[in-house]
Amino acid sequence: MTLFEAYPLLLVALVKTGILLFLALTAVAYLSWFERKVVGHIQSRLGPYRVGPHGLLQPLADGLKFLFKEGVEPQGADRLVYYLAPFLALSLALSGLAVIPFGPAEIEIFGVRTTLAVAEVELGLLFLFAITALGVYGVALAGWASNSKYALMGGLRSSAQMISYEISLTLSVIGVVLLAGSFNLREIVAAQQGYWFGAVPRWFLLPQLVGFLCYFTSAIAETNRAPFDLPEAETELVAGFHTEYSSFQFAMFFMAEYTAMVIASCLATLLFLGGWESPLPTTGAFAWTVYLPTVVLGGGGALLLVDALRHHRGFARGVLALLGALLGGAAWAVAQPMILPLVQGPFWFLTKVFLLLFVYVWVRGTLPRFRYDKLMAFGWKVLLPVATLNALVTALVVLLRESGGLAGVLR
């Protein structure tokens, strides 16, 4: 008897881990392409367009460039910590994805029924906050180990910023925990099931709108994104904590940043936007919404095929035609009666995550950078008091609701 035969769950966990890593790293690579395209159009530019049709092969070219580029180690650097820092930042960011459930349904792998998450953790929310809190070590160690005053200052400023906004980020979700009565991510999504007046989803976004705004603002600052990317402001610190990094170590920091963006968007979806729940009922007049995954995939494939025939030729036409055919095949597959119910949860979950990532990029292409002292003052003097007040008001409302009003509390 082999190890996998004796412990089939181990094989299932390895398969799910491999699939998640492949999808996550691919998504992170194309998130850079997506950001450059969106910001380019905001600024009336084309963005990447030379490598492949519409620049679709640009992430592959960038990855090969970083992989084969010569690495330069600064003189006097702490070699062990210098190389450990980017690995620590990326590995901690990827670890956070392990506890995120991407849908409600179970699937069967090698005869074992399993959920759409690598690990089912009862205290999943606390685990995610613990992982994100540890991410500050990669930034701090990178700045210290580089033996550069610019990198050290960037590391210290990044660390101070991440720790400051981590407090507001944590306080902003206390209201959700109080309303759901659990730290389990699946139970939090389950508490948002149903609709008001038959059509308005019972998401925590409406009762916790202030908490959501505090969370998303803190998440942008926590991931060192514009307009809160002061530690990496080229006009002040060259490039911040990663000034002395090159080659693939440099790429790992950006992969960690994009992965942190994905985790923040996934968590916002689970806590405030109903997770994998559809924004519209799937019964009655809205029964047609179950076919939206098929329509989106099929429509995307058709657009790619039309674009290939009308505007491209040669290699570019072949790439677009292949992608269009793949999307068309995926549309046919998800339309099958056995598969259609299974894709509903992941489809809505990933759609909400994509929209939040678009907002991330939209904010970067729209707002100017804060001054560093204004950045810290905003975190401590605005976000922290508002998030605390939101938690206190939510706690009072929950207490009044569960005790039957003010009379029940006084009694």
N, C-alpha and C positions, 0 to 999 in steps of 0.2 A: 504494500500500500504506500503510495507516494504521499508527500506532505500535503499536496493540494487535495488529494482524495480524502485524507483524514480531516483536513480543515478547509472545506469548500469556501467558507466565508473569506479566507485569506486570499484565495484566487480572485473572488469577486471584488474584494477591496483593491487588489492590484490592477485589475482591469479598469475599474472606475477611476482610480488614480491616474492611470495612463491616458484615458480618454479626457479627463479633466485638464491634465497638463497640456495635452495637445491642443485642445480647444482654447484654453486660457492663453497660451503663448501665441497662438495664431491670432486670437482676438486682440491681444496687446500689440502685436506687430501692425495689424491693420487699423488699430485705433490711432496710431501715429499718422497713417495715411489719411484717415478720416478727419483728423484734426487739421492737418495741413490743407486739405481740400476745403473744409468749411471756412477756416480763417481766410484762405485765399479768396473765396467768393465774397466773404464779408468785406474784404479790402479790394474788391474788383480785380482779382487776379485769378489765374487758372489753378494754381497749386501744382503738385506733381502731375506731369502728363507725358514725359518722354519715355520712361521705362515701362513698356507695356501699354495697352490701351487705357486711357484715363489715368496712367501712372499706377495701375494695379499691381505691377511687379516691383514697385519702388521699395516696399518693405523687404522683399527678398534681396534686392541689391544692397540695401542698407545693412542687412544682417550679414551678408558675405563680406562687405567692407569692414565691418567691426570685427568679424571673426579672423580675418587674415591681416588686419592692420597691426603694425608693430606696436607693442606695448612699451610705454616709457615709465620707468620707475624713478621717482624723484630721489635725489641724493639725500641721505640722512633719514629716510622714511623708516618707520617701524614695519618691516616687511610682512610679518605675520598678520598684524592688525590691518595693514594697508590692503592686503588681498582678501582678508576675512570680511571687511566692512560691506562691499557690494554684494557678496554672497549672502551675508546675513540679512541685508535689506530685502533682497529678492526672495529668499527662502521664507522669511517671515510673512511677506505679502502673499505668496502663493499658498502658505499654510492656512490663511484665513478663508480661502475658497473651499476648503475641505468640509466645513460645517454648514455651508449654505445649501438649503434645499431648493432645487430648481423646479419642483412641481410636486403635486400631491400623489400622483399615481405610483404604483410599484411596477417594476419590470422584472423579467426573469432572465438571469444570466447563469449558464451552466446548471440549470435546474434549481437555482436558488432565487427566491423572491427577495428583492431588495428595493430600497427607495432611491429617489433621484438626488442623492447626496452621498458623498464619500463616507462621512461619519455622522451618525446621529448622536448629538450631544444634548443632554437634557438642559444644560445651562449654556446653550449655544451663543446667546447674546453676550454673556460674560466672557466666554472664550474669545469671541471676536474682539472685544474691547481689550482683553489682555494681550492678544497678538498685535493689535495696532499700537498699543502702548509700548511694546518692546521694539517696534520699528524705529524709535528714536535713537536706539543704540547704533544702528548702522550709519546714520547720519553723523552722530557725534564722533564715533570712532574714525570715520573717513576724514573728517576735518582735523582730528588730532594726529592721526598717523601719517598725514601727508607731509609734515614738516614744512608747512607754508602758513604764513600769517593770514593770507587771504582765505585759504581753506579752513583754517582754525576759526576765524571770525564768522565765516559762513556756517560752519558746523554749530557754533554756539548760538547764532541767531536762529538757525533752523530748529535746534533743540528747544530753545526758549519758546518759539512760536508753536511748535507741535505740542509741547506740554501745556501751554496756556489754553489753547483751543481744545485740547483733549477734555478738559474739565467741562467746558460749555457743551461739547459734543455729548458727553455722558449724561449731564443733567437734562439735556433736551429730550432724551428718550425715556426719562422716568415716567412721564405722563402716559406713554404707551404701555409701559410695564404695569402701571397701576390699573389702566383700563382693561388690559388683557389678563392680569393676574398671574403672569408666568414669564419666565426668561426663555422658555422654549420657543424657537422661531416658528415651528409648525403650529403651536397653540396660539401664538400671536396672530398668525394669518387666519386660523380658524375663528378667532374672535371677531374678524372683520367680514365674515360671510353674511350674505343676505343683502337686502335692498330696502331703503326707505321709499315709501310711496310706490313700490313696485319697480322703480327704475333707477333711483339714486343709490350708488353703492355705499355700504356701511363701513367705508374705510376710515381709519383714524386720521386721515388728512384733514377733514373738516373740524372735528373736535380738537385736534392737535395742530392746527395751522401754524400757530406761533412756535410750537415745538419743532415742526417741520422746517420752518424758515431758519430757526436757530441751528438745527442739525445740519442742513445743507450748507449754510454759510460756514459753520465750523468745519465741515468736511472739506470744503474748498481750501480753507486755510491749513487744515491738518495735512493735506496732501501737497502742500507747497505749490498750489496752482495760482495763476494770475486771477484776480489782482492782488493776491496775497503771497506772491513769490519773491518777496523782498530779499531773502537770503541768497537768491540766485540772480539778483539784479546786476546785469553786466556793467552798468554805469558805476556801480559802487564796489563790487567785490569780484569782478571778472566773471566768475561762474559759481561762487559759493563753495560749498563743502566738496564738490567734485572737480574743483579747478585742476588738480594734479592727476586726474584719471584720464586714461585714453583707452583705445581699443575696446575689447569686450567688457572690461570693468566699467567703462563709461556707459556702455549700453545697458548694463545690468541695473544701474541706478534709474534710468528712464523706464526700464521694464517694471521695476518696483513701483515707480510713481504711477504708471498707467494701471498696474494691477490694483494699487490702493484706490484709484478712481473707480474701478469696476466693483471692488468690495463695498465702497461707500454707496454706490448706486444700488447694488443688490440689497444692502441693508436698509436703505431708504424705501425701496420697493416693498420689502417684507414688513417693515414697521408702520409705514404710513399709507402705502398705495395698494394694500390688499394682496400683496404677493402675487400668486398665480391666479387669483380670482379675476374673472372677466368684468370689465366695467359695465357691461350690459347683461341682462338676464339671457339665458340660453333657451328659454321657453316662450311660448305664445308668439307675439309679434316679432320677437328678437331671436327666434330659433335659427334664422339664417346665419347668425354670427359664428356658429360652430364651423362654418366653411371659410372663415376669414384666413386661416393659415394657408389653405389651398389657393385662395384668390391672390394672396400676397406673393407666394412663391411662384405661382403660374404667371402672374402679371409681371413680376421681376424678370423671369425667364424670357417672356415675350418681348419686353423692352430691350433686353440685351441682344436678342436675335435681330430685332429691327435695327438697332444701332449698328450691329455688325454688318448688316447688308447695305445700309445707307451711307455710313460715314467712315468705314474702315476697309482695309484690304490686307492681304498677306497674313503675316503672323498675328497682327492685332485682331483681324477678323476671325481667325481660328480660335484665339483665346476667348473672345466674347461668345462665339458660337458654342464652345465647349461649356462655358459657365451657364449660358442660357439653357443648354440641353440638361445640365445637371440640376438646375432649378426646376425645369419642367418635370424631370423624373422625380424630384423630391415632392413636387406638387401632386403628382399622380399617386405617390406612395402614401402621403398623409391623407389623401382622400379616401383611402380604403376604410371600410367600416370598423375593422379591428384596430387601426392605428389612429383614426381621427379623434377618438376621445382621449387618447394618451398624449397627444401633442397640444391639447388646449392649454394646460397649465404652463408648460415651458414656453409656448408661444407668447402668452400674455406677459409672463414674467420677463422674458428677454426683450419684449417690446417696450415695457416700462423702463427697464435698465438702459436700453438704447436712447430713449427720450431724455433721461437724466444725463447721460453722457453727452448728448447734444447740447444740453444746457451748460454743462461744464465748459465745452468748447466755445459756445456762444458768449459766455461771460468773459472768457479770455480775449475774444476778438472785439469786445465792446468796451470794457471798463479799463481805465488806466490804473497803474500800480498805486497802492497806498504808500505813504511815507512810513518808515518803520515804527516810529513812536506812535503814529496814528493807528497803525495796525495793532499794536499791543494794547493801546488805550481802548480801542473798539472791542477787543476781546474781553478785557477785564471790566470795563466800565459800562458796556452796553449788553453784549451777548450773555455774560455770566449772570448779571442781575435779572435779565428777561427770562433766561432759561430757568433760574431758580424760582422766580415768581410763577412761571407756568407750571412747574412741578408742584408748588404749594397749592395753587388754585385747583389743579387736577386732583390732588389728594383730598382737598376739602369737598369737592364735588362727589368723589367716589365715597367718602365717608358719609355724607348726607344721603346719598342714594342707597347705601347698604343699611343705614340705620333708620331709614324712614323719615328723614327730614331733621330739622333743627331740634325738634322736641325729643326725638330719639337719641340724639347726641347728648343733650343736657341730662336726659334721664340716666 
